[in-house]
């Protein structure tokens, strides 16, 4: 049992390279209400949604760049699009109103 836990000790803390995700709730609170729905790029892992304390969609890079897909989730009630610039460095131009940007995130109002 001890060996099993020791082999997974890295799962019990956040990697230094991922600490920036802890700022998501503060950022989300500045730009939105807790009941607002968001979409966030970063793949299948829902971790960023958890840290933002918001409900919504986790997007692959392809989905985030697909304007038709984004329009579809907007029609379903999505209020904001969060782009994780670490996971999507070629974020390019989006047609939405940019309301926030820092080193890690780019956020648009849908």
Secondary structure by P-SEA (a helix, b strand, c coil): caaaaaaaccccccccccccccaaaaaaaacccccbbbbbcccccaaaaaaaccbbbbbcccccccaaaaaaaaaacccbbbbcccccccccccccccccccccbbbbcc
